[in-house]
């Protein structure tokens, strides 16, 4: 029974693909999302509290269950260009074909919509200092589907294509026989199950702890973390890994409107992802890749009046000490060592207006710095979902003392492209350690939109 339940939850969350701040969800559930993800010191619902500060669940009493589900749509675009005299020939590892024209093009993602689920339970009593919670959240994800380019300079045998348009040809998505990547597809998700506990030290101060148990799955086409052969880079099956970590927090409620909170989520340590790779010539091989989840420090401040709730959170995400993100560059065998992400800061702000009976309204904003430096843009093509500015509008309808319905609309933008040079392990030299191709470029940007609904029941 327990195994079947775990499989059901995993199946539900395996459809989850959503990335905002780096590859981290900006919020969990319709209420928390509508506040821009701010909840460290302003817990408006149990999902936001369990995600950002387990100590804050002490503000809730009784037994509460909350389920959220929504549809998320992203529209990333991938562009690249090659300078004149750089047209690759099949099997050519030299500097390029002399006299060839400059090449440029853009490919749009055709992934479609993805599901966003969140489930939380809380148990507490008004006269007790102890509050317990359990949650299952999809807290991280990214995914793209960039189709293989069909406007090609030659066929697989190297015969010139007289109808080729070099001004509308994305060389990154050329087939691997033409030194491109072909179809570029990624699918990553992270499901986290948390067990929360909060203890009220005084009427104003609570502390909390939350052990976390994680499941992650990653699929790549092609797989740049595997060693290439003469047939290029392989595609993979979906590899999975289990992880663990914890979160601790403290929450202060002055009783006169002001609230303060702080929490620290440790790095989530995972087992290695073990890929079953298949190359274009039909050969197979196995490879491993370590990909952990970064530690996050959250600081929050909140203020409440009769009609207004204000929330502001600051987060610092430690990618630079996280396996899978800390290393970068080419290995000696031509595989990619890691994403090479920088630490980022996230600002979340939200406002709730309660002046309308049974219909609270919310506005939220989230800002995130970009973890990808320009010189490493090429290595991060499978994980382009970086949103700098996100805007949310949400509301709830209080049906009665037990039932409440929530909704949110989200719109996000990368606010410009992440851009760098095309890199090649064949171009690596002491003066060019990443193998940058002079005069080339690769860039990507995106917008996101999402509508999500939530339902909570208080027993």
N, C-alpha and C positions, 0 to 999 in steps of 0.2 A: 504493500500500500504506500509506504513512504517513498520507495523507489519510483513508483508510478507518478506520485505527486511531484517529485523532483523533476522527472522528465517533462511533465506538463508545464511546470513553471519555466524550465529551460527552453522549451519550445516557444512559449509565449514571448520570452525576453530575447530569443535569438533573432527575432525580426527587428530588433531595436538598432537603429543607426542614427545617432545624433551627436554632433560635436559642436561645441560653442567655444569655450575658453581652453585653447589647446585642444585636447581630446576629452575635456571634462564637461559634463552637463552643467549649465549655469544654475539649474534648479530642478526640483523634483515635484511633480504634481502641478495641477492647475493653479492652486493658491500660491505656492512658493514661486512658480514661474512668473505669475502676474506681478509679484513684488520684486522682479529682477533677480530672484534667487536669495535675497536678503532675509535671513532668519536666525542668525547667530544670537541676536539679542531681541528679536521680535517674533516669537513663535506664534504664527496665526493658525497653523494647522499641524497635525502630528507628523506628516511627511517631511515638511521643511525642517522641523525640529530634529527629527532623527537623522536627516541628512547632514545638517550643519552643526548641531550642538546637542548631544544627548542629555545634557543637564537641563535643557529648556523644556523637556517633556514633563517636568514637575509642575508646569502650569496647568496641565490638563487633569481632569478627574473623570472617574467612571470608566466604562469600557467603550472604546471607539474603534471602528474599522473604516478604512478609507481606501478606495480604489480609484485610480486615474488611468485614462487611456486617451491617446490622441493620435493624430496623423501629422507627420512631419514631411516637408518637401524642401529639397535643396536644389540649387541650380548652379553648380560649379562649372567653370569654363577653363580649359587648359589650352594655352597657346605656346608656340615655339617658333624660332626662326634660326636659319643657318645663313652665314654670309656667302658671297660668291666663291666659287672654286672649292666648295666643301660638300658637293653632292656625293654621297657614299655609293659605291658599287657593291654588288653582292660579293661577299667574302673579302672585301677590301678593308684592311686595317691601316691604310696609309692616310695621308693628309687630305685626300679628297680628289675629285675629278677636276682638272684644270678647265676653265672656261664655263663651268656650270653656273646657272643663275642663283641669285639669292632666293631663299625659300622661306615662306611664312604661312601660318594657318592656325585655326582655332577649332577645338573639338568641344562640343557640349555634352554634359553628362546626361544619360538617359535612364537613371536608376528608378525614378518615380517616387512614390510615397513610401514612408516607413512608419511602423507602429511604435508608439511610446507608452509603455505601461509602468505603473507604480502601485505597490500594495503595502499597506501598513496596518498594524494593530497596536492598541495601547490598553493597558490595564492599570487603573489607579483608583484610590479612594480619597475622598475629601479630607478625612481625618488621619490619613497615613502619610508618613514621611517618605514612603517608597513608591516609585512609579516604574513600571516595566513596559517595554515596547519590543516589537519585532517588525522587520521590514524586509522587502525584496524589491530592490530598485535596479534599473538599468542606469548605471552612473557614468558610463563612458561608451563612446563608439565613434567610428568613422567609416565611411564607405563611398566609393566612387565607381562609376562604370563609364569609361571613355572608349567608345568603339574604335576598332582599327580603321585607319585612314584608307579610303578607296581611291583617292586621287593621287596616283603614284607616278613617279618619273619613269619607272621601268617595270617589266614583269619579273617574275621570280627567276627567269633565265638571264636577265640583264638586257632584254631588248627594249629600246626606248619607246615610250608611250607618246605618240604624236598629239594626243588630246590633253596631256598633262598641263595643269595650271599651277605654276610654282607660287603664285600669290594666294592660293587657297588650298595649301597642302601642309598639314601639321606633321612635321618630321618625327616628333616624339611618338606618334601613333602609326608610323610606317611599320610594316612587318619586320620581324627581327632579322630576316634575310637582307633587309635594306638598312640595318643598323638602328631601327626604331625599337619600340617595345610592343608594337601590335596593340591588341586589346589590353587596356589597363583597368583592372578591377580589384577592388579591395572590399573586405567585409569584416569589420571588427566590432565586437560587443563585449561588455563586461557587466555581469550580473553580480550584485553584492547583497548578501543576506546579513543583516545586522541584528544583534540582540542588545537592546538598550536598557540601561538602568540608571535612574536618577535618585539622589538622596537629598532631602531638604535639611541642610545644616541648621538654618534658621528660617523664619518666615520670608526672608529676603534673599538668601543665598542658597543655591543648589549646586551640586557637583554631579557629574555623570560619566559613565564609561560605556563603551560599546565595542565588544569584539566583533570583527567582521570576517565573513567567509565568502570567498570570491570564486567565480567561474568566468573564464575568458575564452573566446574563440576567435581565430583569425584565419582568413583565406586570402591569398594573393595570386594575381595573374598579371604579369609574371611575378616570380618570387625573387626579388633582388638580394635577399639575405642568403640565398643558396649560391653555390659555386656555379658559374656559367661553364658551358662546354662549347664546342664548335657549333652546336645546335642552338646556342643562346642560353637565356635564362628559362627555368622551368615554370610551370604552373603547379599549384598545390591543391591538395584536399583541404578541408577545414580542420586545422589543428586546434586543440583545446588545452587549457592549463587550469590548475586550481591554485588559489592563493589565500593568504590570510593577513590580517593586520588588526588595528584597533583605533579607536577614537576616544579622546577624553575631552571634557569641557567643564566650564564653570558659568553660572548664570546668576545675575543680580537684578532684582526688581525692587526699586526704591519704594514702591507703593504709592508714589506721587506722580507717576508718568514716565520717569526716566528708567531705562533698562540697559544693562551692559552684559556682554557675553564674549567668551573666547573659547576656542576649541582647537585641537591639534589632531589631525588624522595622520597616523604613521604611514610610511610607505607600505603598500600592499605587495608582499613578496610572493611571486608566482613560481611554480615549476616551469621548466622549459617547454616552449611550444615545439612539438616534434612534427615536422612536415614530411609528407610523402610526396615527393616531387616527380613530375613527369615532363620530360623534354620533348621538343617538337619532333625529334627523330624516334620517339617511342621509348627511349631509355628511361630508367627510373633511378632515383637515389633518395636517400634520407638526409635531412639536415635539421639542426636545432637553432632556436633563437630565444634569447631571454628578454622578456618584456614585462617589467613591473609597472605598478601604478604609483605616481609620485606622492610624497608627503605634502599636506596642505595645512597651513596655519590660517585660521579665520578669526578676525576681530570684528565685533559688532556693537552698534549703539542703536537704541530704539527710544521712541517717545510716543506716549499715547494720551489722548484727551477723550472726552465723551464721544466726539465725532470723527477723530483723526487718529490713525496709526502711521507713524513714520519709521522707516528702517534704513540702515546703512551698514554695509559689510565691506571689509577689506580682506582680501585673501592673497597669500603668497604661495605659489606652487613651485616645488623644488624638482624640476626636471633634470637639473645638472648633476644630481647624485642618484639618478634612477637608471637602472639597467635597461637597455633598449633605446634610451633617449640621450644618455650622457655621451656615448661614443659616436663617432661619425667617420666618414671617409671610406676609401676602398681597402679591403683586405688584400693580402698578397695573392689571393686566388681570384680577385675581381668581384667578390661579393661586397655588399654594403654592410658596414659594421654597425650602423644604427642611425637614428633620426638626427641626432645632434641638436636637440632643442635647448634653448635658454630658459632660465627661470622666468616666470611671468607674474604680473600683478593683475588682480581682478577687483573691480569696484562694482558693487551691486547696491541699488537704491530703489525703494518702493514706498508708495503712499496708498493708504486705504481710507476711503471716506465712508463713514457709517451713518450718515445723516438721513438716509432713506430707509424706511422701515423694511426689514427683511431683505434688503438688496444692497449689500456693501459693494462699492466699486473700487477698483485698484488700477494703479499705473506703476510700471516698473521699467528700469533701465539698467543695462549691464555694459560695462566697458572691460575689455581684455586686451593686454598687450600681446604682441605676436611672438611666439617662441622660435620662429624660423628665421634665421638670418639669411640675407640675400645670397651669400655664397653657397648655402646649403639647400636652396629651393629645389634643386633637381632631385635630391635624395628624398623629398617629401611629397612627390607627386601622388602616391597612393593615399595620403592623409592631408588633403587640401582644405578640410573644413575648419578654417580659422575665421571666427567672427569677431570683429573689433567692437561694433556697436549693435546692441540688441534692444528692441523696444517692445513692451508688452502692455496690453489692456485686458483686464479681467473683471469678473464679477461673480457673486454668489447669490443664490436664492435660498433663504431659510424656509423650508417647507413647514416644519414644525419643530418641536423640541428634540426630535430624534434625527430627522432627515435634513440634509443640506446638499444642494447641487452647485458645482463650481464650473467655470468656463474661463478660458484664456485664449487670446490671439497673440501670436508672436511674429515679429519681423526682424531679421538680422541682416547685416551687411559686413563684408570684409573691409569696406571703405578703402578700396584700392587693391592693387595686385601685389602678391608676393612674387618677386622677380629675381632671377639670377641667370647664370650661364649654363648651357648644356655641358654636362661632364661626361668624361669617358675614361675608363681605366687604362686604355691604350695611349692616352695623352699625358699620363702622369710622369712628372720629372721632378728633380730637386727644386726647380724654380716654379713648378706648377703642380703642387702636391695633390690637388683634387682633380686634375685633368680637365681644367676648363678649356673649352673651345673658343678661341678669340672671335669676337664679333657675333657670337651666338646668343640666344636668350631663351629662357623658359619662364612662364609666368602662369599664375592661376588666381582667380578671385571667385566670389560666390555671394549669393543671397540665400536666405532661408525664410521659410514661413511655416507656421504650425498652428493648428487649432486643437485644443485639448479640453476634455471634460472630466470632472471628478464627482464622485458620490461618496458621502460619508454618512455613517449611521452611529448614533450614540445610544447604547443600550439603556 
